[in-house]
Amino acid sequence: MFQKALNELTVSFQIAGRSPLFIKDGRYEKERGDNASPDAIFISSVRPNEFRDLVRRALKGSCTDFYIPGASLKGAWRSYLEKALRSLDSFPKVCDPLVQGKESTNGEEANSEMSAAENAYRSCSDRLMNKEGQRPDHPYRDSCPVCRLFGSTAHGSRISMGDAKCEKGTPLLAENNAISRQTGAAIAPFKTLVIRDAIFVGTLRLRNFELWHLGLLARLFDDLKEARVPLGAGKNKGWGRTCVTATSIELAYFGLQDRFADDKLRGAAELLPESQHDHYGIHPTRDQALPQITARKNQQQSSLWRNVREIASPEDFWNATRSCFDMTVWDGFQSLAELQALVQKRHSEDRPA
């Protein structure tokens, strides 16, 4: 997206399980005739030939080998935001990554033949990438709000998230009955190695952010803190309730200029020259409306091109940035239909006469 680093937010967070938590390790296969071993286990960092020892250690209370993949966290949080934001409007502004455009018999895209219902939530990846792999010059500008933050096949994600490591918890075997979908009869008991009272720790990084990105994250962490975003498998039977809280936040600006001189937050729109605003579809905030924060310089993390501040209170930071994403900001986003019309208009203007 941008040709240089502008800013970066680093959020360390803790995930506390409020119910049994389970994310399946797809490498694990139960040996035939082994009735004592579980049928499925929590994902871990051990090698496949160490699964038997892992289960033995886990049932004795050890859980340090288990983790939550960053992709699982990112996917769950993205999906939640997609559904939540779609509730704000009667016309689509947030795409569905699974919806692809239909094609006509001659192989050309048949957008005009697609019904409004079929095309309403067409994914940004499908809209912006053609068969030759070409994409718009600035796909960020033509993407929906969630794809701007989490990325698509047309442009990279602003957010990177590492695996969350398990610090403590109680591994146990949860027994359920496998039910035949054809007859409804119970087939056999099904044992799953889950983690109860789990504590995981992870880190989220957001680079080249706009201020509304921070506001949206603040509102997401409001719901994460209240355990409204389930995680993993077994949600229909009460598993996966997790409470997520930010434990520390660091803010970094790149370059020689000290952006912390007045303790005001600045996003990409405030840091980029005005000539680039239209290219990326970004709009700066009035100086009077910039969020004010309290932070201290982290001399150890700072360097020649990186100026780092530690936020004094994560909760105060969310309170200061929450207003950066409100209905006024939301109303400023274009619908998917308007974005598609603009993309088609630019393509027609670029075609040779």
DRENMIVEX-693850 format. One record per atom (N, C-alpha, C): atom name; x, y, z. Coordinates in steps of 0.05 Angstrom, whole numbers. Layout:
N
CA,X,Y,Z
...
***
This chain:
353
N,17,-24,0
CA,0,0,0
C,17,25,0
N,30,31,23
CA,47,55,25
C,76,47,19
N,91,66,8
CA,119,60,0
C,138,63,23
N,129,72,46
CA,146,75,70
C,131,70,95
N,145,64,116
CA,133,59,142
C,126,86,155
N,101,89,165
CA,92,113,177
C,88,111,207
N,73,91,216
CA,67,88,244
C,62,58,250
N,61,51,275
CA,57,23,283
C,45,22,311
N,25,6,314
CA,13,2,340
C,18,-28,348
N,28,-32,372
CA,33,-60,382
C,16,-64,407
N,-2,-83,406
CA,-20,-89,428
C,-14,-118,439
N,-5,-120,464
CA,-2,-146,477
C,-28,-151,491
N,-38,-176,488
CA,-64,-182,500
C,-64,-209,513
N,-84,-213,531
CA,-87,-238,545
C,-115,-249,538
N,-116,-275,533
CA,-141,-289,527
C,-147,-308,551
N,-169,-303,564
CA,-177,-319,587
C,-201,-335,580
N,-199,-361,582
CA,-222,-379,575
C,-243,-378,597
N,-268,-374,589
CA,-291,-374,607
C,-307,-400,604
N,-298,-417,586
CA,-310,-444,582
C,-289,-461,569
N,-293,-487,566
CA,-273,-503,553
C,-266,-492,525
N,-241,-493,518
CA,-231,-482,493
C,-219,-505,477
N,-226,-506,451
CA,-215,-527,434
C,-210,-517,406
N,-185,-520,396
CA,-178,-515,368
C,-163,-540,359
N,-174,-554,340
CA,-164,-581,333
C,-137,-580,319
N,-120,-599,327
CA,-95,-604,313
C,-100,-624,290
N,-99,-614,266
CA,-106,-631,243
C,-86,-653,237
N,-62,-652,249
CA,-42,-672,244
C,-47,-697,260
N,-63,-695,281
CA,-67,-718,300
C,-87,-738,289
N,-79,-763,289
CA,-97,-785,282
C,-95,-807,303
N,-118,-814,313
CA,-119,-835,334
C,-112,-862,322
N,-95,-877,336
CA,-89,-904,326
C,-112,-923,330
N,-116,-940,311
CA,-138,-959,313
C,-135,-978,337
N,-157,-982,350
CA,-157,-1000,373
C,-148,-987,399
N,-140,-962,398
CA,-131,-948,422
C,-155,-933,434
N,-168,-945,452
CA,-192,-934,464
C,-186,-913,486
N,-161,-914,496
CA,-153,-896,518
C,-146,-868,509
N,-137,-865,484
CA,-128,-839,474
C,-152,-823,464
N,-150,-796,465
CA,-172,-780,455
C,-174,-782,424
N,-198,-775,414
CA,-202,-776,385
C,-192,-750,372
N,-190,-729,387
CA,-180,-703,376
C,-166,-689,399
N,-145,-674,392
CA,-130,-659,413
C,-127,-630,405
N,-121,-613,425
CA,-117,-585,421
C,-91,-581,405
N,-90,-562,388
CA,-67,-557,371
C,-42,-551,388
N,-20,-562,380
CA,5,-559,396
C,29,-555,378
N,52,-550,390
CA,76,-545,375
C,94,-570,373
N,85,-593,384
CA,102,-617,384
C,101,-631,357
N,120,-648,352
CA,120,-664,328
C,100,-686,329
N,90,-696,306
CA,70,-718,307
C,78,-742,322
N,104,-749,322
CA,112,-773,336
C,114,-769,367
N,108,-744,376
CA,108,-738,404
C,80,-735,416
N,59,-741,400
CA,32,-736,409
C,25,-753,433
N,34,-778,434
CA,27,-795,457
C,38,-784,483
N,63,-775,482
CA,75,-763,506
C,61,-736,513
N,53,-722,492
CA,39,-696,497
C,13,-701,512
N,-3,-721,504
CA,-28,-726,517
C,-23,-735,546
N,-2,-751,550
CA,4,-760,577
C,12,-737,595
N,28,-719,585
CA,36,-695,601
C,12,-677,606
N,-5,-674,585
CA,-28,-656,588
C,-47,-666,609
N,-52,-692,610
CA,-71,-702,630
C,-59,-701,658
N,-33,-695,660
CA,-21,-691,686
C,-20,-661,694
N,-30,-644,675
CA,-31,-616,681
C,-14,-598,664
N,3,-608,647
CA,21,-592,631
C,6,-581,606
N,9,-555,601
CA,-5,-544,577
C,12,-524,562
N,38,-524,567
CA,56,-504,555
C,61,-508,525
N,55,-532,515
CA,59,-538,487
C,36,-530,469
N,14,-521,481
CA,-9,-514,465
C,-9,-484,458
N,-21,-478,436
CA,-22,-450,427
C,-47,-445,410
N,-54,-420,406
CA,-76,-412,388
C,-63,-399,363
N,-66,-410,339
CA,-54,-398,315
C,-64,-369,311
N,-45,-352,303
CA,-53,-325,298
C,-74,-323,276
N,-74,-341,257
CA,-94,-341,235
C,-122,-347,246
N,-123,-364,267
CA,-149,-370,279
C,-160,-346,293
N,-143,-331,308
CA,-152,-307,321
C,-161,-286,301
N,-144,-282,281
CA,-150,-261,261
C,-175,-267,246
N,-180,-293,239
CA,-204,-301,225
C,-229,-297,241
N,-228,-305,267
CA,-251,-302,284
C,-258,-273,289
N,-238,-256,293
CA,-243,-228,298
C,-253,-214,273
N,-242,-221,250
CA,-251,-209,225
C,-280,-217,219
N,-286,-242,222
CA,-313,-251,217
C,-333,-237,235
N,-326,-233,260
CA,-344,-220,278
C,-349,-191,270
N,-327,-177,262
CA,-330,-149,253
C,-347,-147,227
N,-343,-166,209
CA,-359,-166,184
C,-389,-167,191
N,-397,-185,207
CA,-425,-188,214
C,-436,-165,230
N,-419,-155,248
CA,-428,-132,265
C,-432,-107,248
N,-413,-101,230
CA,-415,-77,214
C,-437,-78,193
N,-444,-102,184
CA,-466,-105,165
C,-492,-97,177
N,-494,-97,203
CA,-519,-91,217
C,-524,-61,217
N,-505,-44,209
CA,-507,-15,211
C,-522,-3,187
N,-524,-17,165
CA,-536,-6,141
C,-554,-26,127
N,-573,-15,112
CA,-592,-32,97
C,-580,-39,70
N,-558,-25,61
CA,-544,-32,36
C,-516,-40,43
N,-504,-59,28
CA,-478,-71,36
C,-455,-52,34
N,-439,-51,55
CA,-414,-36,54
C,-390,-55,61
N,-396,-78,71
CA,-375,-98,79
C,-379,-123,63
N,-359,-132,49
CA,-361,-155,31
C,-361,-181,46
N,-368,-202,32
CA,-365,-230,43
C,-342,-243,27
N,-320,-250,41
CA,-297,-261,26
C,-303,-287,11
N,-325,-300,18
CA,-332,-326,5
C,-349,-322,-20
N,-360,-298,-25
CA,-377,-294,-48
C,-361,-287,-72
N,-363,-303,-93
CA,-349,-299,-118
C,-369,-292,-140
N,-360,-276,-160
CA,-377,-269,-182
C,-381,-292,-201
N,-405,-293,-213
CA,-411,-314,-232
C,-399,-306,-259
N,-396,-326,-277
CA,-385,-321,-303
C,-405,-330,-324
N,-406,-316,-346
CA,-423,-323,-368
C,-411,-345,-385
N,-425,-356,-405
CA,-415,-379,-420
C,-391,-372,-437
N,-388,-346,-444
CA,-365,-339,-461
C,-340,-333,-444
N,-342,-337,-418
CA,-318,-334,-400
C,-314,-306,-389
N,-331,-287,-398
CA,-329,-260,-387
C,-346,-257,-362
N,-338,-238,-345
CA,-353,-234,-321
C,-381,-223,-328
N,-401,-234,-314
CA,-428,-227,-321
C,-441,-212,-298
N,-429,-190,-290
CA,-439,-175,-268
C,-467,-165,-274
N,-472,-157,-299
CA,-498,-146,-306
C,-520,-167,-304
N,-512,-193,-307
CA,-532,-215,-306
C,-536,-225,-278
N,-520,-217,-259
CA,-523,-227,-232
C,-545,-211,-218
N,-561,-225,-203
CA,-582,-211,-188
C,-570,-194,-166
N,-585,-175,-157
CA,-575,-157,-136
C,-568,-173,-111
N,-584,-194,-105
CA,-579,-210,-81
C,-553,-225,-83
N,-547,-236,-107
CA,-523,-252,-111
C,-498,-235,-111
N,-500,-210,-121
CA,-477,-194,-124
C,-473,-174,-101
N,-492,-172,-83
CA,-491,-151,-63
C,-466,-152,-46
N,-458,-176,-37
CA,-435,-178,-19
C,-410,-190,-33
N,-408,-186,-59
CA,-385,-198,-73
C,-359,-189,-61
N,-341,-208,-57
CA,-316,-203,-43
C,-299,-182,-57
N,-284,-167,-42
CA,-265,-148,-53
C,-244,-162,-70
N,-235,-185,-61
CA,-215,-200,-76
C,-225,-206,-104
N,-250,-215,-106
CA,-261,-222,-132
C,-266,-197,-149
N,-275,-175,-136
CA,-281,-151,-151
C,-256,-138,-162
N,-234,-139,-147
CA,-210,-123,-154
C,-189,-138,-169
N,-191,-165,-169
CA,-171,-181,-184
C,-184,-194,-208
N,-173,-190,-232
CA,-184,-203,-255
C,-168,-229,-261
N,-175,-242,-283
CA,-163,-269,-288
C,-133,-267,-294
N,-124,-245,-303
CA,-95,-242,-308
C,-79,-235,-283
N,-93,-233,-261
CA,-80,-226,-236
C,-74,-196,-233
N,-85,-180,-251
CA,-81,-151,-249
C,-100,-139,-228
N,-92,-117,-216
CA,-107,-104,-196
C,-106,-74,-199
N,-124,-59,-187
CA,-123,-30,-189
C,-96,-19,-177
N,-89,5,-185
CA,-64,17,-176
C,-65,20,-146
N,-88,26,-134
CA,-90,30,-106
C,-115,15,-95
N,-112,-11,-92
CA,-136,-27,-84
C,-146,-20,-56
N,-130,-9,-39
CA,-139,-1,-12
C,-162,19,-15
N,-160,37,-34
CA,-181,58,-38
C,-207,45,-46
N,-206,23,-61
CA,-230,10,-72
C,-240,-13,-56
N,-230,-17,-32
CA,-238,-40,-15
C,-258,-32,6
N,-272,-51,17
CA,-291,-46,38
C,-275,-41,64
N,-288,-30,85
CA,-273,-23,109
C,-258,-46,122
N,-271,-70,123
CA,-258,-92,136
C,-234,-102,120
N,-236,-102,93
CA,-213,-110,77
C,-191,-90,78
N,-198,-64,82
CA,-177,-44,86
C,-160,-51,110
N,-172,-62,131
CA,-158,-68,155
C,-145,-95,154
N,-160,-116,145
CA,-150,-143,146
C,-138,-153,120
N,-141,-137,98
CA,-129,-145,73
C,-146,-163,56
N,-137,-168,32
CA,-150,-186,13
C,-129,-196,-6
N,-137,-211,-27
CA,-117,-219,-47
C,-106,-196,-64
N,-120,-173,-62
CA,-112,-150,-78
C,-91,-133,-63
N,-91,-134,-37
CA,-71,-119,-22
C,-67,-131,6
N,-44,-125,18
CA,-37,-138,43
C,-53,-127,67
N,-52,-142,89
CA,-66,-135,113
C,-50,-114,128
N,-64,-96,141
CA,-51,-77,159
C,-44,-90,186
N,-58,-112,192
CA,-55,-126,218
C,-38,-151,215
N,-19,-154,232
CA,-4,-180,234
C,-8,-190,263
N,-12,-216,266
CA,-17,-228,292
C,-2,-254,295
N,14,-256,315
CA,28,-281,321
C,12,-301,336
N,23,-325,339
CA,9,-346,354
C,8,-338,384
N,-15,-344,396
CA,-18,-339,425
C,-9,-364,441
N,10,-360,459
CA,21,-383,474
C,5,-387,499
N,2,-413,506
CA,-13,-420,530
C,6,-417,555
N,-4,-401,574
CA,12,-398,599
C,2,-416,621
N,-24,-420,622
CA,-34,-439,642
C,-62,-448,634
N,-71,-469,647
CA,-97,-480,641
C,-99,-508,651
N,-122,-520,649
CA,-127,-548,658
C,-135,-565,634
N,-117,-580,622
CA,-125,-598,600
C,-143,-621,612
N,-164,-628,597
CA,-181,-650,606
C,-194,-663,582
N,-204,-687,586
CA,-218,-701,565
C,-248,-696,567
N,-260,-685,546
CA,-288,-680,545
C,-301,-702,528
N,-320,-716,539
CA,-332,-739,525
C,-359,-730,513
N,-363,-736,488
CA,-388,-731,474
C,-395,-755,457
N,-420,-756,449
CA,-428,-778,431
C,-428,-769,402
N,-416,-785,385
CA,-418,-779,356
C,-445,-788,346
N,-459,-770,332
CA,-486,-775,323
C,-486,-778,293
N,-500,-798,283
CA,-503,-803,254
C,-522,-782,243
N,-513,-768,222
CA,-530,-747,210
C,-552,-760,193
N,-548,-786,186
CA,-569,-799,170
C,-591,-811,187
N,-584,-824,209
CA,-604,-838,226
C,-610,-824,252
N,-591,-806,260
CA,-595,-793,286
C,-587,-810,310
N,-576,-834,305
CA,-569,-852,327
C,-541,-846,336
N,-536,-851,362
CA,-509,-848,373
C,-491,-870,363
N,-468,-862,353
CA,-449,-882,341
C,-430,-892,362
N,-416,-873,375
CA,-396,-881,395
C,-388,-856,411
N,-377,-860,435
CA,-367,-837,450
C,-344,-824,434
N,-341,-798,437
CA,-321,-782,423
C,-306,-766,444
N,-280,-772,448
CA,-264,-758,468
C,-248,-736,456
N,-249,-712,468
CA,-234,-689,458
C,-217,-677,480
N,-192,-672,475
CA,-174,-660,494
C,-177,-629,492
N,-191,-618,512
CA,-196,-589,512
C,-180,-576,535
N,-180,-550,536
CA,-167,-535,558
C,-188,-518,573
N,-190,-522,598
CA,-208,-507,615
C,-192,-486,631
N,-204,-463,637
CA,-191,-442,652
C,-165,-434,639
N,-164,-433,613
CA,-140,-427,598
C,-132,-398,599
N,-106,-393,598
CA,-95,-366,596
C,-75,-367,573
N,-80,-352,551
CA,-62,-349,529
C,-53,-320,527
N,-29,-315,517
CA,-19,-288,512
C,-10,-286,483
N,-16,-263,471
CA,-8,-258,443
C,-3,-229,438
N,5,-223,413
CA,12,-196,405
C,0,-190,378
N,-11,-166,376
CA,-22,-156,351
C,-6,-131,342
N,0,-129,317
CA,13,-106,306
C,-3,-94,283
N,-6,-68,284
CA,-21,-53,263
C,-3,-31,252
N,5,-34,227
CA,24,-15,215
C,10,2,194
N,19,27,192
CA,8,47,173
C,-22,49,177
N,-30,54,202
CA,-58,55,208
C,-70,83,204
N,-96,83,198
CA,-111,108,200
C,-124,110,227
N,-133,133,235
CA,-145,136,262
C,-170,120,265
N,-186,116,243
CA,-210,100,246
C,-204,71,251
N,-180,62,242
CA,-171,35,249
C,-170,31,279
N,-159,51,292
CA,-156,50,321
C,-184,50,335
N,-201,67,324
CA,-228,68,335
C,-243,42,332
N,-240,29,309
CA,-253,3,304
C,-241,-19,323
N,-215,-18,327
CA,-202,-37,345
C,-212,-33,374
N,-215,-8,381
CA,-225,-2,408
C,-253,-13,413
N,-270,-11,393
CA,-297,-22,395
C,-296,-53,394
N,-278,-64,379
CA,-275,-93,378
C,-266,-103,406
N,-247,-90,418
CA,-237,-99,444
C,-258,-95,466
N,-277,-76,462
CA,-300,-74,480
C,-315,-101,481
N,-321,-112,457
CA,-336,-137,456
C,-319,-161,464
N,-293,-160,457
CA,-275,-182,465
C,-273,-183,495
N,-273,-161,508
CA,-271,-160,538
C,-296,-172,551
N,-318,-169,537
CA,-344,-180,548
C,-349,-208,539
N,-329,-222,527
CA,-332,-250,518
C,-354,-253,497
N,-357,-234,479
CA,-378,-236,459
C,-368,-247,433
N,-342,-253,431
CA,-331,-263,406
C,-321,-292,411
N,-336,-312,405
CA,-328,-340,410
C,-304,-348,393
N,-290,-368,402
CA,-265,-377,389
C,-264,-407,389
N,-255,-418,367
CA,-251,-447,365
C,-276,-463,359
N,-274,-489,364
CA,-296,-508,358
C,-315,-511,382
N,-338,-523,377
CA,-357,-529,398
C,-372,-505,409
N,-375,-484,392
CA,-390,-461,401
C,-419,-467,408
N,-431,-485,393
CA,-459,-491,397
C,-464,-506,424
N,-444,-517,436
CA,-447,-529,462
C,-434,-514,484
N,-429,-488,479
CA,-418,-471,500
C,-388,-468,502
N,-374,-481,485
CA,-345,-479,485
C,-336,-453,472
N,-312,-444,477
CA,-300,-422,462
C,-305,-394,473
N,-318,-392,496
CA,-323,-365,508
C,-296,-355,520
N,-287,-333,509
CA,-261,-322,518
C,-263,-293,523
N,-249,-283,543
CA,-247,-255,550
C,-220,-245,542
N,-218,-226,525
CA,-193,-216,514
C,-189,-187,524
N,-166,-182,537
CA,-160,-155,546
C,-131,-147,538
N,-128,-122,532
CA,-101,-111,525
C,-86,-107,551
N,-62,-119,552
CA,-45,-116,576
C,-24,-94,573
N,-16,-87,548
CA,2,-65,544
C,0,-56,515
N,5,-30,510
CA,4,-19,483
C,28,-1,479
N,40,-4,455
CA,63,13,447
C,55,26,421
N,64,51,418
CA,59,66,393
C,85,76,382
N,89,72,356
CA,114,80,344
C,109,97,319
N,125,117,315
CA,125,133,290
C,153,130,278
N,153,129,251
CA,178,126,237
C,187,153,225
N,213,157,224
CA,224,182,213
C,239,198,234
N,250,220,226
CA,266,236,244
C,249,255,260
N,226,263,250
CA,210,282,264
C,196,270,288
N,195,284,311
CA,182,274,335
C,152,279,333
N,137,259,328
CA,108,261,325
C,94,262,352
N,108,259,374
CA,96,258,400
C,98,285,415
N,107,305,401
CA,113,331,414
C,88,342,429
N,64,339,417
CA,40,350,429
C,22,328,441
N,31,303,442
CA,16,280,453
C,-9,274,438
N,-11,282,413
CA,-35,277,397
C,-29,254,377
N,-49,236,374
CA,-46,214,356
C,-50,223,327
N,-34,212,309
CA,-36,218,281
C,-35,192,265
N,-54,190,246
CA,-55,167,229
C,-42,172,202
N,-46,154,183
CA,-33,156,157
C,-42,181,142
N,-68,189,145
CA,-77,212,131
C,-64,238,141
N,-57,239,166
CA,-44,262,178
C,-14,262,172
N,-2,239,165
CA,26,237,160
C,34,238,131
N,16,231,113
CA,22,231,85
C,16,259,73
N,31,267,52
CA,25,293,39
C,-2,292,26
N,-14,316,24
CA,-41,318,13
C,-44,307,-15
N,-22,308,-30
CA,-23,298,-58
C,-29,268,-60
N,-24,253,-38
CA,-29,224,-39
C,-55,216,-26
N,-70,234,-15
CA,-95,227,-2
C,-115,214,-21
N,-118,226,-44
CA,-138,215,-63
C,-130,187,-73
N,-104,183,-76
CA,-94,157,-85
C,-103,134,-67
N,-103,139,-41
CA,-110,119,-21
C,-138,122,-10
N,-152,143,-18
CA,-179,146,-8
C,-180,153,22
N,-161,169,32
CA,-159,175,60
C,-165,204,65
N,-174,211,89
CA,-182,238,95
C,-171,245,123
N,-155,267,125
CA,-144,274,151
C,-165,285,170
N,-160,282,196
CA,-177,293,217
C,-168,321,225
N,-188,337,231
CA,-181,364,241
C,-163,363,265
N,-143,381,266
CA,-124,380,288
C,-137,381,315
N,-159,396,317
CA,-173,398,343
C,-186,372,352
N,-191,354,332
CA,-205,329,338
C,-186,306,342
N,-160,310,340
CA,-140,288,343
C,-141,279,372
N,-141,252,376
CA,-141,241,404
C,-116,249,419
N,-120,255,445
CA,-97,261,462
C,-91,237,479
N,-66,229,482
CA,-58,206,497
C,-36,213,516
N,-33,195,536
CA,-11,198,555
C,9,175,551
N,34,181,546
CA,53,160,540
C,81,169,549
N,99,150,552
CA,127,157,559
C,145,143,538
N,167,156,533
CA,185,146,512
C,199,121,521
N,200,101,503
CA,215,76,508
C,242,79,494
N,262,87,509
CA,288,92,497
C,301,67,487
N,295,44,500
CA,307,19,492
C,297,9,465
N,271,14,459
CA,259,5,434
C,262,25,412
N,267,50,418
CA,271,71,398
C,297,68,384
N,299,79,360
CA,324,77,344
C,325,102,326
N,344,101,307
CA,348,124,289
C,322,132,275
N,308,112,265
CA,284,117,249
C,258,110,263
N,259,102,288
CA,236,92,302
C,234,105,329
N,212,120,334
CA,207,133,359
C,183,119,373
N,189,106,396
CA,169,89,409
C,161,101,435
N,135,100,440
CA,124,108,466
C,107,86,478
N,108,82,504
CA,91,63,518
C,67,78,528
N,43,67,522
CA,18,79,531
C,15,73,560
N,9,93,576
CA,7,89,605
C,-16,70,613
N,-39,73,600
CA,-62,56,607
C,-76,47,582
N,-76,21,576
CA,-91,11,552
C,-120,19,552
N,-133,19,575
CA,-161,26,576
C,-165,55,569
N,-148,73,579
CA,-149,101,572
C,-144,106,542
N,-127,89,531
CA,-121,91,502
C,-146,85,486
N,-160,62,493
CA,-185,55,479
C,-206,77,483
N,-208,88,506
CA,-227,110,511
C,-221,134,494
N,-195,140,489
CA,-188,163,473
C,-193,159,444
N,-190,134,434
CA,-192,128,406
C,-219,118,397
N,-236,110,415
CA,-262,98,408
C,-279,117,390
N,-278,142,395
CA,-294,161,379
C,-283,165,351
N,-259,154,345
CA,-249,156,318
C,-265,138,298
N,-281,121,309
CA,-299,105,292
C,-327,107,303
N,-343,125,291
CA,-371,129,299
C,-388,129,274
N,-413,136,277
CA,-432,136,255
C,-424,157,234
N,-413,179,242
CA,-404,199,223
C,-382,188,205
N,-363,174,217
CA,-342,161,201
C,-354,138,183
N,-372,123,195
CA,-384,100,180
C,-400,110,156
N,-414,132,160
CA,-430,142,138
C,-413,152,115
N,-387,158,121
CA,-369,167,100
C,-359,145,82
N,-362,120,89
CA,-354,97,72
C,-374,93,50
N,-364,87,26
CA,-381,82,3
C,-391,53,4
N,-414,48,-8
CA,-425,21,-10
C,-409,5,-30
N,-412,-22,-29
CA,-398,-39,-47
C,-406,-33,-76
N,-431,-27,-81
CA,-441,-20,-108
C,-427,5,-118
N,-424,25,-101
CA,-411,50,-109
C,-381,45,-114
N,-368,29,-98
CA,-340,23,-103
C,-337,8,-129
N,-355,-11,-135
CA,-353,-26,-160
C,-357,-7,-184
N,-376,12,-182
CA,-381,30,-204
C,-356,48,-209
N,-342,56,-188
CA,-318,72,-191
C,-296,56,-204
N,-293,31,-196
CA,-273,14,-208
C,-278,10,-238
N,-303,5,-245
CA,-309,1,-273
C,-305,27,-289
N,-311,50,-276
CA,-307,75,-290
C,-277,80,-295
N,-260,74,-276
CA,-232,78,-280
C,-221,59,-301
N,-231,34,-302
CA,-222,15,-322
C,-230,24,-350
N,-253,35,-353
CA,-262,45,-379
C,-246,69,-388
N,-238,86,-368
CA,-222,109,-375
C,-194,102,-383
N,-184,79,-372
CA,-156,71,-378
C,-154,56,-404
N,-177,46,-415
CA,-176,31,-440
C,-169,49,-463
N,-152,40,-482
CA,-146,57,-505
C,-170,61,-522
N,-173,84,-534
CA,-196,90,-551
C,-195,74,-577
***
